[in-house]
Every structure is written in structure tokens, then in C-alpha cells.
């Protein structure tokens, strides 16, 4: 029973001080001897946190702040539009009054509204935007982002009845109908309408990272780390121990600043190196915590400057990471926010065609690499896969005027070192046979007739006329 009471006191001290490694005596810090520090089982360290506590981590962790700020600032890069689908295209309504909710809000800019939505959604898993409707309940006149902790949904089974809004200096909350609230949330698959916070999923990793920082500070500031620790092979009295330590202090430190000076230890004294922060593998703990926190927010570590991402960072890696970040995290988030606003502002009022969308046409990371497209177009034309006009169309060019728009003409094969055509071979053989026949006739005529008169014979040799004078 006595031990149980001690543990209860320890748990009470933990709650009161917000610490996770309070000793059983209620003291946080380091004992010079290493004794007296209570052992807290790991399951008792991890607690559940409400929305207010989760939001507070935004100002306590540099990595959490960087991740949330990256999300909230990036989401505001695309402009919100209103329109409707027609024949496979999105028809814009540039002057629709619903756009004034974001761009003519008297209290917030459009970027600030999106900032608050994404920040609260990332930290708590839910974001509430009050829809201040006109007196006739037709249409919305104002958007009012609300802190997550101040709103409580009233749910009965599968139905959302409305919302209770806590008001400062008012004990009784204000109840609003369900059509007066836009509720962005990450649904918890274990419930019908419950939410799950991205930050809450990595609080253990955040806690480990926070304890790493606490241990470093406490070891440097609170722990009684002596300059030297000795193991004595013989028993000394208190006066002898004091005399020895004073003499060593005088030799290696003190007012004369003799740190690092060589010292001869007394006989029977063995030097032991004191424990330092390097004895704990903080690099691995730090990398593990950083990677998991960034993973929960859907951000590559290199983008927010986390060390685990910078260790192997190159310009190419950064460019690919940003493209992946926009395609896999920001684009789904844009669609998620736009769909909820469409449901809350339009669908609940019976408008079935109009919808909100984010214009991503000017987001560089989501545009096609035109250099790669041009290279591909040239390649398919050179290889005869596509016509000239088809290749020009791939890079958004009109058909070439005054030029052939068909396939590229194949170049004639080279003749150097190639055997002649079959037809040329046959013509060459016929010429050789005619030459031999003419030469034979000329010799027979000269032998048989043996005339003295000159006779001229025309001999055709390889297409040339040769005159022979025979006697």
C-alpha cells in the first residue's frame, strides 16, 4: 500500500509539472549518484490530449511549426473559383457572389482563412468555419473561422443535429444549426463522425524528440558531473579525499585556469571517464522522430529543412520532392477543402450545379515539363511513329503551312561498301559477253582474209566505241 501511494504521488507530480520523468520524490532533474529517480512505465507516459493541448504543440516544436506552415502557405497559392461542369469543361462564373466570402471578408484575407483551416485541421484533425447566413436563410453572408476547441458537434447516432459554440465570458454555449457550420475533418474509421489528428498519431515521436532535448539540457545544467571520477584501491578518510580533490583541482583548474594541464595521480588511484551526451545515439533518435513527424503531415523532410532530409539533399532531390509534395499532399487537400465548401455553401441550399474549385493552372510544380514533351515529339517524328503535324500538335503548335505534314521521308541507304543492284550486275555481264564476241570476230577476219587494205572495225567495249585498224 505504501508503494502504491508513492506511485500516485509520482503520477500527480507528472500531471502538475507536465513532465514525464519525475522522480518518486517529486523532483525533476538528475541525482548525483543516479539513485532516487523513479521508474515510470512507458504505457503511463503516453496520454490523450484535447484540441487545446494539440494546438499548443504548434508553438513548442520547430518541426511541427515548419510542417504546418508549409501546408498552410502552400494551400493559398491557388485561387478559389466558382463554376459548373458543362460538356467536360469547367465553366467559370468570375463574378459570383460566393467568391466575396473569401476575397471580401472584413476580418480575414482569403489566404488567412485557408491558413486557419489547414493549421487547425493538421493539428487537431478538425476545422470549423461558421456560415453566417442572411435573415431569410437564403445564402451565406460571412465566413467566420472558429477555434477547434470552442466548437462541439451535437450528434445523435448518424445524424449531426448541430453545433455548440463556447463563448468567452458566457457559461452557456451557443447552439447553431448544422447548415450554419462548415466542418472539415479527418474521419476516424472507428467512429461515425469522430476525427483523428495527424499530430496525435506522432505524439510519441514528438515526445521522444522533446525528451532528447530535455536530457541534453538536464545533463549539461542539472547533473552534477565532476571533472574527474576516481576508483580508489584503498580506503581514504574524508580529510584524505578532500585533500586529494583539492590538490587535483589546484593542478587542473581553479582560478588560474589550468584546464588540460598534465596531472600525476596518486598511487592506487584509477581515472574513469565521466558520462557525456555522446554516449547516447541521439542522431538515430532524431532522424527517426523527424521522418515520422514529416510523414504524418505528408511533407518530404527535405522541404522543411529537417536534418534527415538534408543529409542526402541535392537540387534534383529537392525538385522531385516538391513535385511529389504538390501531387500527393497539396492537390488532394485542395480538392478536400473545395468539396466541403461546395457541400456546405451550395448543396445544403439546394444548388446542384455550382461548385468550388482551386485553379491549379499556374502552379509550376503541377505543369507538364515542356522540354520533355518537345523531346518526345521530335523522337516520334524522327522514328516515323507520328506525322509532322501530329508531332507539332504534341507541343501545342498549329500544322505547318507550306510544308508536308505527313511522315518523315526515309533517307536513301548508303552505297559505300554495298554490293551493286541486281539489275546493274546483269547489264555488266551482257556488256562483257558482247565485247568477247566482237574481239573474236575481228581476229578471225584478220587471219582468214589476210588483206593488205586497211579495214576499220568498231568494237564496243563497256559502252565505248574503239576503232581498230587491221591490215
Residue, then its C-alpha position, 0 to 999 in steps of 0.5 A: x500500500x505504501x508503494x502504491x501511494x508513492x506511485x500516485x504521488x509520482x503520477x500527480x507530480x507528472x500531471x502538475x509539472x507536465x513532465x514525464x520523468x519525475x522522480x518518486x520524490x517529486x523532483x525533476x532533474x538528475x541525482x548525483x549518484x543516479x539513485x532516487x529517480x523513479x521508474x515510470x512505465x512507458x504505457x503511463x507516459x503516453x496520454x490523450x490530449x484535447x484540441x487545446x493541448x494539440x494546438x499548443x504543440x504548434x508553438x513548442x516544436x520547430x518541426x511541427x511549426x515548419x510542417x504546418x506552415x508549409x501546408x498552410x502557405x502552400x494551400x493559398x497559392x491557388x485561387x478559389x473559383x466558382x463554376x459548373x461542369x458543362x460538356x467536360x469543361x469547367x465553366x467559370x462564373x468570375x463574378x459570383x457572389x460566393x467568391x466575396x466570402x473569401x476575397x471580401x471578408x472584413x476580418x480575414x484575407x482569403x489566404x488567412x482563412x485557408x491558413x486557419x483551416x489547414x493549421x487547425x485541421x493538421x493539428x487537431x484533425x478538425x476545422x470549423x468555419x461558421x456560415x453566417x447566413x442572411x435573415x431569410x436563410x437564403x445564402x451565406x453572408x460571412x465566413x467566420x473561422x472558429x477555434x477547434x476547441x470552442x466548437x462541439x458537434x451535437x450528434x445523435x447516432x448518424x445524424x449531426x443535429x448541430x453545433x455548440x459554440x463556447x463563448x468567452x465570458x458566457x457559461x452557456x454555449x451557443x447552439x447553431x444549426x448544422x447548415x450554419x457550420x462548415x466542418x472539415x475533418x479527418x474521419x476516424x474509421x472507428x467512429x461515425x463522425x469522430x476525427x483523428x489528428x495527424x499530430x496525435x498519431x506522432x505524439x510519441x515521436x514528438x515526445x521522444x524528440x522533446x525528451x532528447x532535448x530535455x536530457x541534453x539540457x538536464x545533463x549539461x545544467x542539472x547533473x552534477x558531473x565532476x571533472x574527474x571520477x576516481x576508483x580508489x584501491x584503498x580506503x581514504x578518510x574524508x580529510x584524505x579525499x578532500x585533500x586529494x580533490x583539492x590538490x587535483x583541482x589546484x593542478x587542473x583548474x581553479x582560478x588560474x585556469x589550468x584546464x588540460x594541464x598534465x596531472x600525476x595521480x596518486x598511487x592506487x588511484x584509477x581515472x574513469x571517464x565521466x558520462x557525456x551526451x555522446x554516449x547516447x545515439x541521439x542522431x538515430x533518435x532524431x532522424x527517426x522522430x523527424x521522418x515520422x513527424x514529416x510523414x504524418x503531415x505528408x511533407x518530404x523532410x527535405x522541404x522543411x529543412x529537417x536534418x534527415x532530409x538534408x543529409x542526402x539533399x541535392x537540387x534534383x532531390x529537392x525538385x522531385x520532392x516538391x513535385x511529389x509534395x504538390x501531387x500527393x499532399x497539396x492537390x488532394x487537400x485542395x480538392x478536400x477543402x473545395x468539396x466541403x465548401x461546395x457541400x456546405x455553401x451550395x448543396x445544403x441550399x439546394x444548388x446542384x450545379x455550382x461548385x468550388x474549385x482551386x485553379x491549379x493552372x499556374x502552379x509550376x510544380x503541377x505543369x507538364x515539363x515542356x522540354x520533355x514533351x518537345x523531346x518526345x515529339x521530335x523522337x516520334x517524328x524522327x522514328x516515323x511513329x507520328x506525322x509532322x503535324x501530329x508531332x507539332x500538335x504534341x507541343x501545342x503548335x498549329x500544322x505547318x503551312x507550306x510544308x508536308x505534314x505527313x511522315x518523315x521521308x526515309x533517307x536513301x541507304x548508303x552505297x559505300x561498301x554495298x554490293x551493286x543492284x541486281x539489275x546493274x550486275x546483269x547489264x555488266x555481264x551482257x556488256x562483257x559477253x558482247x565485247x568477247x564476241x566482237x574481239x573474236x570476230x575481228x581476229x578471225x577476219x584478220x587471219x582468214x582474209x589476210x588483206x593488205x587494205x586497211x579495214x576499220x572495225x568498231x568494237x564496243x567495249x563497256x559502252x565505248x566505241x574503239x576503232x581498230x585498224x587491221x591490215 
